[in-house]
């Protein structure tokens, strides 16, 4: 049995599954990287965010100015409204009625400057029987925009008189154009000037300044009937 040994030889290329003509993975071409393109006219997110922040900052800076302007407009409207709603009256007829019916010499302010505007005038003389007490009240808006009221009555217990004098504190005597008036501080903390002439009581009071109250008191004189 002698035979020749058969030698098998193999090319090194036959030891791999990749043929000599097959490209290796490393040799495959790579896909090109395409940059993301924004639509024409579009801004980047960063630019848009910056624009939004700029607009917000501008709005925030304008808000205080807008608020101030609105407050100024509201204040002017409020002042105009107040001036328009002040209703003035002519107390002449009321004073004359009180003077005709009263059993005493009625006195009332007269000749006050124009910036003392009468806003109310009333009397109970229209319902008074002959010889019955008569009370006269006149209210004024003073130059400072406050109230000054004048009352005269021959009834010390009349409600307008009691409302001022009850509980008031005596602060001494005040000279008003040579006439002595008693100065009081009312329970409301307002100044009151009062004077008595027999059974007749005169009262000037209100939230007005002392000088304005004195001006009203100084203008008091006998009324024409």
Secondary structure, DSSP 8 states (H G I E B T S, - for coil): -----------GGGGSSS-TTS--GGGS-----------TT---HHHHHHHHHHHHHHHHHHHHHHHHHHHHHHHHHHHHHHHHH-----THHHHHHHHHH-SS--EEE-S--TTSEEEEEEESGGG--TT---EEEEEEE-TTS-EEEEEEES-TT-HHHHHHHTT-EEEEEEEETTEEEEEEE-TTS-EEEEEEETTEEEEEEESS-HHHHHHHHHTEEE---
